[in-house]
Amino acid sequence: MATTDWKYPGTCTNEDRDGEEPWTNPSYADADDGDWTQCDIKTKSYGDWLRLVNFGFTTTDIPVGSTINGIEVEKQRQAEAGSSIHDDSLYLRKTSGQVGDNKANATVWGTRQATDSYGGSADTWGTTWNHSEIVGNSDFGLDFSAYNKNTFTQLYGEIDYVKIRITYTEAAADGYKPHIIMGSHF
């Protein structure tokens, strides 16, 4: 098995989720650079989707015919003091939309930067993947939403970056070896 380098999204957008609060400056989630996208979430509610796609995987990263073994996601986050912010939903995306398992966890975000990891080298998130659903596919990525469980106060959560890496097994050589037939001498 082999694992790609970490890749950051080429496109980060806010996507409406039932008219909830939007992510401001969603493009700030595209790099580990200290620029934070923020969602100011109403009490006992979730925010809009932060959609991260266009990760730019190529055949150099994952050769044609490879088997996808696992997908890892890493996110750096923090929240307002006294926060009750935690993940609400985290789904991978194919061209058809959200797929597989919701990998959100209920750990409350602290006021200091922290990194959350999801999936793993042998975790395909409850779905199957083929090469073309990731390599060169600008729709591959994820949707994320945060939740504010506080009953009295609207609070914000922030994300600095989200990145993805893929673990795969390269297709085996077909084993074909040409046979040379030697002529007979009479």
N, CA, C and O of each residue as an XYZ file, in Angstrom:
744
protein
N       0.838     -1.188      0.000
C       0.000      0.000      0.000
C       0.880      1.246      0.000
O       2.022      1.240      0.459
N       0.300      2.302     -0.530
C       0.983      3.594     -0.574
C       0.006      4.675     -0.116
O      -1.211      4.494     -0.168
N       0.551      5.788      0.329
C      -0.279      6.900      0.792
C       0.176      8.166      0.093
O       1.373      8.433     -0.012
N      -0.784      8.942     -0.383
C      -0.477     10.206     -1.040
C      -0.002     11.234     -0.017
O      -0.123     11.026      1.190
N       0.530     12.325     -0.508
C       0.782     13.482      0.343
C      -0.565     14.096      0.721
O      -1.572     13.836      0.062
N      -0.587     14.894      1.760
C      -1.797     15.643      2.119
C      -2.095     16.656      1.028
O      -1.184     17.281      0.485
N      -3.366     16.815      0.711
C      -3.811     17.798     -0.292
C      -4.853     18.717      0.345
O      -5.705     18.284      1.121
N      -4.756     19.990     -0.006
C      -5.720     20.993      0.447
C      -6.754     21.227     -0.653
O      -6.467     20.986     -1.826
N      -7.939     21.686     -0.297
C      -8.975     21.910     -1.315
C      -8.636     23.097     -2.212
O      -8.055     24.086     -1.764
N      -9.007     22.982     -3.471
C      -8.855     24.092     -4.409
C     -10.063     25.015     -4.375
O      -9.982     26.170     -4.794
N     -11.191     24.499     -3.873
C     -12.432     25.280     -3.819
C     -13.099     25.069     -2.465
O     -13.339     23.932     -2.059
N     -13.400     26.167     -1.764
C     -14.078     26.124     -0.466
C     -15.245     27.106     -0.535
O     -15.046     28.294     -0.789
N     -16.462     26.610     -0.309
C     -17.641     27.468     -0.413
C     -18.592     27.217      0.748
O     -18.557     26.165      1.387
N     -19.437     28.200      1.005
C     -20.553     28.028      1.922
C     -21.728     27.529      1.105
O     -22.038     28.088      0.053
N     -22.387     26.478      1.583
C     -23.573     25.944      0.918
C     -24.730     25.981      1.901
O     -24.611     25.485      3.022
N     -25.841     26.563      1.492
C     -26.995     26.724      2.363
C     -27.466     25.385      2.920
O     -27.565     24.395      2.194
N     -27.751     25.372      4.198
C     -28.309     24.195      4.853
C     -29.515     24.668      5.666
O     -29.382     25.048      6.829
N     -30.652     24.640      5.059
C     -31.899     25.009      5.734
C     -31.924     26.450      6.224
O     -32.567     26.739      7.233
N     -31.250     27.352      5.542
C     -31.275     28.762      5.916
C     -30.531     29.078      7.203
O     -30.814     30.093      7.841
N     -29.588     28.234      7.598
C     -28.836     28.456      8.836
C     -27.705     29.460      8.597
O     -27.589     30.030      7.511
N     -26.880     29.668      9.611
C     -25.825     30.683      9.555
C     -24.697     30.257      8.610
O     -24.298     29.092      8.610
N     -24.181     31.194      7.806
C     -23.143     30.873      6.826
C     -21.725     30.909      7.400
O     -21.473     31.481      8.460
N     -20.823     30.287      6.672
C     -19.386     30.404      6.932
C     -18.905     31.678      6.248
O     -19.126     31.852      5.050
N     -18.259     32.562      6.980
C     -17.691     33.764      6.377
C     -16.287     33.440      5.881
O     -15.547     32.706      6.536
N     -15.929     33.979      4.743
C     -14.627     33.726      4.110
C     -14.305     32.231      4.039
O     -13.264     31.804      4.538
N     -15.182     31.433      3.424
C     -14.939     29.984      3.386
C     -13.637     29.604      2.691
O     -13.080     28.545      2.980
N     -13.141     30.435      1.789
C     -11.894     30.114      1.083
C     -10.691     30.081      2.027
O      -9.630     29.580      1.655
N     -10.846     30.607      3.237
C      -9.746     30.574      4.203
C      -9.421     29.160      4.686
O      -8.384     28.955      5.317
N     -10.277     28.193      4.407
C     -10.026     26.810      4.840
C      -9.126     26.044      3.877
O      -8.962     24.831      4.009
N      -8.539     26.753      2.903
C      -7.776     26.071      1.850
C      -6.289     25.892      2.132
O      -5.572     25.354      1.288
N      -5.802     26.329      3.303
C      -4.373     26.208      3.593
C      -4.115     26.364      5.087
O      -4.890     27.000      5.801
N      -3.027     25.782      5.542
C      -2.578     25.914      6.929
C      -1.793     27.223      7.022
O      -0.562     27.226      6.990
N      -2.527     28.336      7.139
C      -1.889     29.647      7.055
C      -2.353     30.648      8.114
O      -1.981     31.820      8.055
N      -3.150     30.209      9.068
C      -3.613     31.106     10.120
C      -4.801     31.966      9.744
O      -5.265     32.755     10.568
N      -5.312     31.842      8.521
C      -6.548     32.530      8.125
C      -7.698     31.577      8.409
O      -7.671     30.427      7.971
N      -8.712     32.043      9.140
C      -9.785     31.180      9.629
C     -11.117     31.545      9.009
O     -11.477     32.721      8.952
N     -11.851     30.547      8.546
C     -13.246     30.747      8.178
C     -14.061     30.569      9.459
O     -13.695     29.782     10.332
N     -15.167     31.304      9.563
C     -15.922     31.318     10.810
C     -17.414     31.137     10.560
O     -17.956     31.641      9.576
N     -18.073     30.408     11.466
C     -19.523     30.258     11.424
C     -20.077     30.635     12.794
O     -19.746     29.999     13.795
N     -20.914     31.663     12.842
C     -21.538     32.152     14.069
C     -22.891     31.459     14.187
O     -23.844     31.849     13.513
N     -22.987     30.437     15.033
C     -24.114     29.510     15.029
C     -25.131     29.862     16.116
O     -24.772     30.122     17.264
N     -26.399     29.864     15.726
C     -27.492     30.132     16.660
C     -27.522     29.075     17.764
O     -26.919     28.009     17.636
N     -28.237     29.388     18.858
C     -28.371     28.444     19.965
C     -29.094     27.178     19.524
O     -30.032     27.223     18.728
N     -28.633     26.039     20.064
C     -29.234     24.729     19.794
C     -29.486     24.507     18.299
O     -30.557     24.050     17.898
N     -28.486     24.838     17.490
C     -28.645     24.729     16.047
C     -27.304     24.402     15.392
O     -26.255     24.430     16.035
N     -27.367     24.095     14.110
C     -26.174     23.838     13.303
C     -26.003     24.968     12.295
O     -26.928     25.741     12.047
N     -24.807     25.053     11.719
C     -24.530     26.054     10.695
C     -24.682     25.472      9.303
O     -24.987     24.291      9.132
N     -24.462     26.326      8.310
C     -24.475     25.897      6.909
C     -23.361     24.878      6.658
O     -22.530     24.606      7.525
N     -23.373     24.327      5.441
C     -22.303     23.419      5.017
C     -21.084     24.226      4.614
O     -21.205     25.236      3.922
N     -19.916     23.788      5.042
C     -18.651     24.243      4.491
C     -18.256     23.153      3.502
O     -17.898     22.045      3.902
N     -18.321     23.469      2.211
C     -18.010     22.484      1.161
C     -16.577     22.695      0.696
O     -16.191     23.799      0.314
N     -15.787     21.610      0.735
C     -14.373     21.629      0.357
C     -14.162     20.583     -0.721
O     -14.279     19.387     -0.453
N     -13.855     21.014     -1.935
C     -13.712     20.113     -3.076
C     -12.500     20.520     -3.913
O     -11.779     21.462     -3.585
N     -12.301     19.773     -5.012
C     -11.247     20.092     -5.969
C      -9.854     19.952     -5.326
O      -9.058     20.891     -5.320
N      -9.590     18.765     -4.792
C      -8.331     18.526     -4.089
C      -7.150     18.284     -5.022
O      -6.010     18.232     -4.560
N      -7.389     18.138     -6.298
C      -6.310     18.089     -7.274
C      -5.487     16.818     -7.309
O      -4.318     16.858     -7.691
N      -6.064     15.691     -6.922
C      -5.320     14.435     -7.033
C      -5.143     14.078     -8.508
O      -6.072     14.216     -9.303
N      -3.948     13.621     -8.865
C      -3.617     13.271    -10.249
C      -3.174     11.809    -10.316
O      -3.051     11.138     -9.291
N      -2.937     11.329    -11.531
C      -2.451      9.959    -11.696
C      -1.027      9.803    -11.154
O      -0.584      8.680    -10.914
N      -0.319     10.887    -10.962
C       0.985     10.817    -10.304
C       0.792     10.489     -8.822
O       1.597      9.772     -8.228
N      -0.279     11.021     -8.235
C      -0.594     10.737     -6.834
C      -1.142      9.325     -6.658
O      -0.706      8.584     -5.776
N      -2.109      8.959     -7.511
C      -2.775      7.653     -7.437
C      -2.808      7.076     -8.848
O      -3.607      7.529     -9.668
N      -1.971      6.097     -9.157
C      -1.919      5.544    -10.516
C      -3.249      4.925    -10.956
O      -4.025      4.434    -10.137
N      -3.487      4.960    -12.252
C      -4.694      4.376    -12.846
C      -4.804      2.911    -12.437
O      -3.809      2.186    -12.423
N      -6.008      2.486    -12.109
C      -6.257      1.097    -11.746
C      -6.016      0.773    -10.283
O      -6.222     -0.366     -9.864
N      -5.582      1.752     -9.495
C      -5.316      1.507     -8.073
C      -6.608      1.247     -7.309
O      -7.675      1.741     -7.674
N      -6.493      0.472     -6.257
C      -7.601      0.215     -5.340
C      -7.510      1.212     -4.194
O      -6.453      1.361     -3.581
N      -8.606      1.890     -3.904
C      -8.636      2.854     -2.806
C      -8.894      2.083     -1.515
O      -9.924      1.425     -1.371
N      -7.939      2.172     -0.567
C      -8.033      1.445      0.699
C      -8.574      2.303      1.841
O      -9.240      1.792      2.742
N      -8.293      3.586      1.804
C      -8.718      4.437      2.905
C      -8.567      5.908      2.583
O      -7.771      6.296      1.728
N      -9.345      6.723      3.283
C      -9.320      8.173      3.112
C      -9.224      8.808      4.494
O     -10.019      8.509      5.384
N      -8.247      9.683      4.660
C      -8.051     10.399      5.923
C      -8.319     11.881      5.719
O      -7.920     12.465      4.711
N      -8.996     12.478      6.681
C      -9.279     13.907      6.676
C      -8.717     14.486      7.966
O      -8.834     13.888      9.036
N      -8.110     15.654      7.846
C      -7.628     16.369      9.028
C      -8.155     17.797      8.972
O      -8.130     18.435      7.919
N      -8.633     18.296     10.116
C      -9.170     19.656     10.200
C      -8.592     20.338     11.426
O      -8.517     19.746     12.503
N      -8.181     21.594     11.253
C      -7.737     22.386     12.398
C      -8.850     23.351     12.755
O      -9.370     24.058     11.892
N      -9.220     23.379     14.051
C     -10.367     24.179     14.482
C     -10.120     24.803     15.844
O      -9.204     24.427     16.576
N     -10.980     25.779     16.156
C     -11.030     26.384     17.475
C     -12.391     27.055     17.613
O     -13.124     27.192     16.633
N     -12.729     27.476     18.841
C     -14.039     28.080     19.070
C     -13.933     29.221     20.074
O     -12.918     29.403     20.746
N     -14.992     29.958     20.145
C     -15.117     31.078     21.065
C     -15.053     30.590     22.516
O     -15.464     29.470     22.821
N     -14.530     31.452     23.416
C     -14.454     31.107     24.841
C     -15.832     30.734     25.371
O     -16.830     31.364     25.022
N     -15.883     29.706     26.217
C     -17.142     29.242     26.779
C     -17.993     28.505     25.768
O     -19.201     28.352     25.947
N     -17.364     28.058     24.722
C     -18.083     27.477     23.593
C     -18.696     26.124     23.891
O     -18.234     25.365     24.742
N     -19.744     25.866     23.158
C     -20.387     24.551     23.148
C     -20.455     24.046     21.718
O     -21.372     23.313     21.350
N     -19.486     24.441     20.921
C     -19.443     24.065     19.504
C     -18.811     22.680     19.368
O     -17.815     22.371     20.022
N     -19.400     21.863     18.519
C     -18.804     20.576     18.153
C     -19.238     20.242     16.729
O     -20.083     20.927     16.154
N     -18.660     19.191     16.167
C     -19.052     18.746     14.826
C     -20.536     18.396     14.825
O     -21.059     17.873     15.808
N     -21.203     18.685     13.723
C     -22.564     18.201     13.514
C     -22.561     17.104     12.461
O     -23.086     16.014     12.692
N     -21.967     17.390     11.298
C     -21.937     16.441     10.190
C     -20.638     16.581      9.419
O     -20.136     17.688      9.223
N     -20.100     15.454      8.984
C     -18.908     15.438      8.144
C     -19.039     14.259      7.192
O     -18.915     13.103      7.596
N     -19.292     14.564      5.917
C     -19.477     13.543      4.877
C     -18.496     13.772      3.739
O     -18.197     14.912      3.385
N     -17.999     12.687      3.171
C     -17.254     12.793      1.915
C     -18.250     13.028      0.786
O     -19.445     12.770      0.932
N     -17.742     13.521     -0.345
C     -18.571     13.821     -1.515
C     -18.033     13.129     -2.755
O     -16.826     13.066     -2.988
N     -18.957     12.617     -3.532
C     -18.689     12.195     -4.902
C     -19.473     13.149     -5.794
O     -20.146     14.046     -5.286
N     -19.402     12.979     -7.091
C     -20.159     13.818     -8.013
C     -21.651     13.772     -7.690
O     -22.357     14.761     -7.888
N     -22.136     12.631     -7.193
C     -23.553     12.468     -6.872
C     -23.965     13.186     -5.592
O     -25.161     13.317     -5.331
N     -23.017     13.653     -4.789
C     -23.326     14.333     -3.531
C     -22.672     13.639     -2.351
O     -21.686     12.919     -2.511
N     -23.231     13.861     -1.153
C     -22.694     13.269      0.065
C     -22.849     11.748      0.042
O     -23.875     11.219     -0.386
N     -21.804     11.056      0.513
C     -21.825      9.599      0.530
C     -21.228      9.069      1.831
O     -20.472      9.754      2.519
N     -21.594      7.826      2.143
C     -20.953      7.107      3.227
C     -21.342      7.542      4.621
O     -22.398      8.132      4.849
N     -20.449      7.229      5.547
C     -20.690      7.455      6.967
C     -20.486      8.917      7.359
O     -19.630      9.608      6.806
N     -21.284      9.373      8.318
C     -21.090     10.677      8.952
C     -19.999     10.489      9.997
O     -20.194      9.769     10.976
N     -18.844     11.137      9.794
C     -17.707     10.958     10.691
C     -17.597     12.053     11.755
O     -16.579     12.141     12.441
N     -18.621     12.882     11.899
C     -18.603     13.938     12.911
C     -18.432     13.319     14.298
O     -18.916     12.220     14.567
N     -17.733     14.049     15.173
C     -17.642     13.588     16.555
C     -18.175     14.672     17.485
O     -18.262     15.838     17.099
N     -18.528     14.291     18.696
C     -19.194     15.201     19.629
C     -18.232     15.891     20.591
O     -18.670     16.484     21.577
N     -16.937     15.822     20.322
C     -15.971     16.496     21.174
C     -16.148     18.006     21.059
O     -16.119     18.552     19.956
N     -16.333     18.685     22.193
C     -16.506     20.143     22.193
C     -15.178     20.791     21.827
O     -14.124     20.410     22.337
N     -15.245     21.769     20.942
C     -14.044     22.475     20.497
C     -13.560     23.412     21.602
O     -14.361     24.107     22.227
N     -12.288     23.429     21.833
C     -11.700     24.345     22.798
C     -11.374     25.694     22.165
O     -11.566     25.897     20.966
N     -10.880     26.605     22.991
C     -10.529     27.946     22.510
C      -9.135     27.990     21.902
O      -8.748     29.001     21.316
N      -8.391     26.929     22.030
C      -7.063     26.837     21.413
C      -7.139     25.975     20.166
O      -8.002     25.107     20.039
N      -6.232     26.229     19.264
C      -6.182     25.450     18.027
C      -6.006     23.967     18.356
O      -5.185     23.593     19.194
N      -6.778     23.152     17.694
C      -6.662     21.705     17.852
C      -6.923     21.063     16.501
O      -7.599     21.637     15.647
N      -6.384     19.877     16.317
C      -6.539     19.157     15.065
C      -7.372     17.906     15.311
O      -7.114     17.140     16.239
N      -8.366     17.718     14.468
C      -9.194     16.514     14.497
C      -8.854     15.673     13.280
O      -8.617     16.204     12.195
N      -8.831     14.349     13.465
C      -8.577     13.418     12.373
C      -9.765     12.483     12.212
O     -10.388     12.078     13.194
N     -10.068     12.149     10.977
C     -11.210     11.306     10.647
C     -10.775     10.275      9.619
O      -9.891     10.533      8.802
N     -11.405      9.099      9.664
C     -11.076      8.056      8.697
C      -9.725      7.448      9.014
O      -9.248      7.514     10.146
N      -9.118      6.855      8.001
C      -7.815      6.241      8.193
C      -7.373      5.490      6.954
O      -8.052      5.492      5.927
N      -6.231      4.854      7.068
C      -5.627      4.190      5.912
C      -6.415      2.971      5.436
O      -6.210      2.499      4.318
N      -7.318      2.458      6.282
C      -8.138      1.303      5.888
C      -9.630      1.611      6.066
O     -10.431      0.704      6.290
N      -9.994      2.883      5.966
C     -11.382      3.318      6.195
C     -11.899      4.033      4.939
O     -11.437      5.126      4.609
N     -12.844      3.422      4.253
C     -13.434      4.037      3.054
C     -14.774      4.719      3.363
O     -15.546      5.016      2.451
N     -15.041      4.962      4.627
C     -16.198      5.723      5.087
C     -17.524      5.066      4.722
O     -18.515      5.755      4.477
N     -17.545      3.751      4.686
C     -18.787      3.029      4.449
C     -19.269      3.036      3.014
O     -20.448      2.795      2.754
N     -18.376      3.307      2.083
C     -18.732      3.276      0.666
C     -17.530      2.757     -0.130
O     -16.450      2.563      0.427
N     -17.719      2.539     -1.408
C     -16.610      2.110     -2.256
C     -16.154      3.288     -3.110
O     -16.919      4.214     -3.381
N     -14.910      3.231     -3.521
C     -14.319      4.302     -4.325
C     -13.569      3.695     -5.495
O     -12.955      2.635     -5.374
N     -13.626      4.377     -6.628
C     -12.742      3.994     -7.729
C     -11.872      5.191     -8.078
O     -12.128      6.320     -7.659
N     -10.867      4.917     -8.834
C      -9.859      5.903     -9.210
C     -10.479      7.197     -9.750
O     -10.096      8.288     -9.326
N     -11.423      7.085    -10.672
C     -11.974      8.271    -11.343
C     -12.878      9.119    -10.437
O     -13.185     10.265    -10.769
N     -13.301      8.566     -9.307
C     -14.108      9.359     -8.379
C     -13.246     10.305     -7.537
O     -13.766     11.184     -6.849
N     -11.934     10.117     -7.599
C     -11.006     10.955     -6.833
C     -10.049     11.703     -7.752
O      -9.933     12.926     -7.670
N      -9.365     10.969     -8.626
C      -8.329     11.566     -9.481
C      -8.965     12.421    -10.574
O      -9.793     11.945    -11.350
N      -8.570     13.674    -10.619
C      -9.067     14.589    -11.644
C     -10.525     14.974    -11.468
O     -11.107     15.597    -12.356
N     -11.122     14.619    -10.350
C     -12.540     14.895    -10.130
C     -12.682     16.102     -9.211
O     -12.391     16.016     -8.018
N     -13.127     17.223     -9.763
C     -13.254     18.452     -8.978
C     -14.413     18.394     -7.989
O     -14.530     19.281     -7.143
N     -15.279     17.373     -8.067
C     -16.390     17.219     -7.119
C     -16.006     16.406     -5.879
O     -16.744     16.409     -4.893
N     -14.865     15.710     -5.913
C     -14.437     14.926     -4.758
C     -14.044     15.853     -3.621
O     -13.321     16.830     -3.818
N     -14.530     15.532     -2.430
C     -14.173     16.325     -1.262
C     -15.076     16.011     -0.094
O     -15.411     14.852      0.150
N     -15.475     17.052      0.634
C     -16.304     16.820      1.794
C     -17.190     18.012      2.100
O     -16.940     19.135      1.664
N     -18.245     17.724      2.873
C     -19.150     18.728      3.425
C     -19.048     18.634      4.937
O     -19.066     17.542      5.505
N     -18.939     19.800      5.590
C     -18.821     19.856      7.037
C     -19.791     20.881      7.603
O     -20.010     21.939      7.013
N     -20.369     20.556      8.753
C     -21.238     21.480      9.474
C     -20.957     21.344     10.967
O     -20.700     20.248     11.464
N     -21.009     22.481     11.681
C     -20.785     22.490     13.128
C     -22.107     22.739     13.854
O     -23.078     23.207     13.259
N     -22.128     22.417     15.153
C     -23.340     22.532     15.965
C     -23.034     23.314     17.248
O     -21.970     23.147     17.844
N     -23.973     24.166     17.666
C     -23.877     24.907     18.923
C     -24.909     24.334     19.885
O     -26.109     24.544     19.705
N     -24.454     23.616     20.900
C     -25.400     23.006     21.828
C     -25.776     23.927     22.987
O     -26.552     23.542     23.862
N     -25.220     25.158     22.992
C     -25.558     26.115     24.040
C     -27.009     26.558     23.902
O     -27.471     26.842     22.797
N     -27.722     26.617     25.012
C     -29.144     26.961     25.016
C     -29.387     28.465     25.002
O     -30.468     28.903     24.611
N     -28.396     29.274     25.424
C     -28.638     30.701     25.630
C     -27.861     31.647     24.722
O     -28.265     32.799     24.559
N     -26.767     31.201     24.131
C     -25.870     32.123     23.436
C     -25.503     31.638     22.042
O     -25.177     30.466     21.847
N     -25.558     32.548     21.072
C     -25.043     32.264     19.737
C     -23.527     32.313     19.823
O     -22.973     33.279     20.346
N     -22.852     31.299     19.325
C     -21.402     31.187     19.438
C     -20.786     30.850     18.086
O     -21.464     30.344     17.193
N     -19.483     31.139     17.944
C     -18.833     30.840     16.669
C     -17.784     29.742     16.810
O     -17.175     29.547     17.862
N     -17.609     29.042     15.703
C     -16.533     28.084     15.539
C     -15.720     28.497     14.328
O     -16.248     29.119     13.406
N     -14.446     28.157     14.324
C     -13.549     28.546     13.224
C     -12.750     27.353     12.729
O     -12.426     26.438     13.486
N     -12.442     27.387     11.444
C     -11.595     26.364     10.829
C     -10.483     27.051     10.041
O     -10.733     27.939      9.226
N      -9.254     26.620     10.303
C      -8.097     27.144      9.571
C      -7.891     26.372      8.276
O      -7.683     26.971      7.221
N      -7.947     25.051      8.351
C      -7.736     24.253      7.139
C      -8.396     22.896      7.262
O      -8.712     22.426      8.355
N      -8.594     22.286      6.115
C      -9.005     20.886      5.994
C      -8.111     20.288      4.909
O      -7.887     20.909      3.870
N      -7.604     19.088      5.152
C      -6.792     18.425      4.144
C      -7.132     16.947      4.108
O      -7.668     16.386      5.064
N      -6.804     16.325      2.974
C      -7.128     14.917      2.736
C      -5.903     14.189      2.181
O      -5.100     14.759      1.443
N      -5.783     12.917      2.556
C      -4.822     12.028      1.896
C      -5.481     10.674      1.692
O      -6.402     10.290      2.412
N      -4.982      9.966      0.692
C      -5.570      8.703      0.255
C      -4.538      7.583      0.382
O      -3.375      7.754      0.015
N      -4.973      6.440      0.903
C      -4.138      5.243      0.915
C      -4.691      4.303     -0.147
O      -5.901      4.089     -0.231
N      -3.795      3.742     -0.958
C      -4.218      2.921     -2.092
C      -3.234      1.783     -2.317
O      -2.104      1.800     -1.829
N      -3.702      0.791     -3.071
C      -2.844     -0.290     -3.538
C      -2.777     -0.184     -5.045
O      -3.800     -0.199     -5.729
N      -1.575     -0.079     -5.549
C      -1.399      0.046     -6.996
C      -1.784     -1.265     -7.685
O      -1.554     -2.356     -7.164
N      -2.372     -1.123     -8.863
C      -2.781     -2.306     -9.637
C      -1.558     -3.172     -9.921
O      -0.482     -2.664    -10.237
N      -1.739     -4.477     -9.804
C      -0.650     -5.411    -10.077
C      -0.385     -5.455    -11.571
O      -1.292     -5.283    -12.385
N       0.859     -5.685    -11.913
C       1.192     -5.874    -13.331
C       0.442     -7.108    -13.816
O       0.204     -8.041    -13.048
N       0.083     -7.107    -15.054
C      -0.735     -8.212    -15.568
C       0.024     -9.529    -15.682
O      -0.576    -10.567    -15.961
N       1.326     -9.497    -15.473
C       2.096    -10.725    -15.492
C       2.381    -11.265    -16.886
O       2.972    -12.337    -17.013
N       1.980    -10.560    -17.925
C       2.188    -11.039    -19.283
C       3.661    -10.941    -19.647
O       4.286     -9.894    -19.484
N       4.200    -12.035    -20.137
C       5.573    -12.048    -20.638
C       5.518    -12.686    -22.010
O       5.009    -13.798    -22.159
N       6.026    -12.007    -22.998
C       5.982    -12.592    -24.338
C       6.839    -13.855    -24.409
O       7.911    -13.932    -23.810
N       6.348    -14.825    -25.144
C       7.087    -16.071    -25.326
C       7.750    -16.041    -26.696
O       7.147    -15.656    -27.698
N       8.964    -16.444    -26.704
C       9.683    -16.509    -27.971
C       9.704    -17.972    -28.393
O      10.157    -18.850    -27.659
N       9.209    -18.198    -29.577
C       9.198    -19.559    -30.095
C      10.411    -19.702    -31.006
O      10.567    -18.970    -31.983
N      11.232    -20.627    -30.673
C      12.457    -20.841    -31.420
C      12.154    -21.751    -32.600
O      11.433    -22.740    -32.471
N      12.706    -21.408    -33.735
C      12.534    -22.231    -34.920
C      13.381    -23.510    -34.826
O      14.383    -23.536    -34.111
N      12.990    -24.546    -35.529
C      13.730    -25.814    -35.517
C      14.677    -25.835    -36.706
O      14.390    -25.262    -37.757
N      15.783    -26.487    -36.530
C      16.716    -26.697    -37.631
C      16.635    -28.148    -38.068
O      16.697    -29.046    -37.229
N      16.499    -28.395    -39.352
C      16.395    -29.787    -39.848
C      17.677    -30.229    -40.382
O      17.795    -31.363    -40.844
